């Protein structure tokens, strides 16, 4: 099974407020921009499924994933094309390239 490492920029909803509020005090709607890095498990027109960890990929009967998350395709900022997707092997060079892309995007200091 091939699980490329990806970086996804996407929009999410804001956390609900717990207290009652007057409608006049409700501010302008604004989504939260998120960045997720993970192993791409599934990819179709409706959603991308990523996870934080994978194990036993060489043995399809025992392959495992942890921290699985589904991101609706319509929430991904750069649409359904591959622009903005960063894939690569898990190697020192690949991780260095990914870190450079994060730095360029202002996601890491």
C-alpha positions in Angstrom: 0.0 0.0 0.0 1.3 3.4 -0.9 0.6 6.3 1.5 2.3 9.5 0.3 3.0 12.2 2.8 0.8 15.2 2.1 0.2 18.8 3.3 -3.4 20.0 3.1 -4.6 23.5 3.6 -8.3 23.6 4.3 -11.2 25.5 5.9 -13.0 24.3 9.0 -15.9 25.6 11.1 -15.3 27.5 14.3 -16.0 25.8 17.6 -19.5 26.5 18.9 -19.8 29.0 21.7 -21.2 27.6 24.9 -23.1 30.6 26.1 -26.3 32.3 24.9 -25.6 35.4 22.8 -27.8 38.2 21.5 -28.1 38.0 17.7 -26.9 41.6 17.5 -23.6 40.5 19.1 -22.9 37.7 16.6 -19.9 38.8 14.5 -19.3 38.3 10.8 -18.9 34.6 9.8 -15.3 33.5 9.3 -14.0 30.0 8.7 -10.8 28.7 10.3 -7.9 28.0 8.0 -6.2 24.7 9.0 -3.0 23.0 7.8 -2.9 19.2 8.1 0.1 17.0 7.4 -0.3 13.3 7.2 -0.2 10.1 5.3 -2.8 10.0 2.5 -4.9 6.8 2.8 -7.9 7.6 0.5 -8.4 10.2 -2.1 -11.6 10.7 -4.1 -13.8 13.5 -5.4 -15.7 13.8 -2.0 -12.9 13.6 0.6 -9.3 13.1 1.4 -8.5 10.6 4.3 -5.2 11.2 6.1 -3.7 9.7 9.3 -0.8 10.7 11.6 0.9 7.3 11.7 1.0 4.1 9.6 2.4 0.7 10.4 3.0 -2.7 8.8 2.4 -1.4 5.3 4.4 -4.2 3.8 1.9 -6.7 5.0 -1.6 -5.8 3.6 -3.4 -8.1 6.2 -1.7 -6.3 9.1 -1.5 -2.7 7.7 -2.6 -0.2 10.4 -3.3 3.5 10.7 -3.7 5.8 13.7 -5.2 9.3 14.0 -7.4 8.9 10.9 -9.1 12.1 9.7 -11.5 12.8 6.8 -11.3 16.2 5.2 -14.2 17.1 2.8 -12.8 17.9 -0.7 -15.0 21.0 -0.9 -13.1 22.4 2.2 -9.7 22.1 0.6 -8.5 25.6 -0.3 -6.7 24.7 -3.5 -9.5 22.7 -5.0 -9.4 19.2 -6.4 -6.2 19.5 -8.4 -2.7 18.6 -7.1 -1.5 22.2 -6.8 -0.6 22.7 -3.1 -0.2 19.0 -2.4 3.2 18.0 -1.3 4.1 14.3 -1.6 7.3 12.5 -1.0 9.0 9.5 0.5 9.7 9.5 4.2 13.4 10.2 4.1 15.7 12.8 5.5 15.7 14.7 2.2 12.0 14.5 1.8 11.4 15.8 5.3 13.9 18.6 4.7 12.0 19.6 1.6 8.7 19.5 3.4 10.1 21.6 6.3 11.4 24.1 3.7 7.9 24.3 2.2 6.4 24.9 5.7 8.9 27.6 6.3 8.1 29.3 3.0 4.4 29.1 3.8 5.0 30.6 7.3 3.7 27.5 9.1 6.9 26.9 11.0 9.4 29.2 12.6 
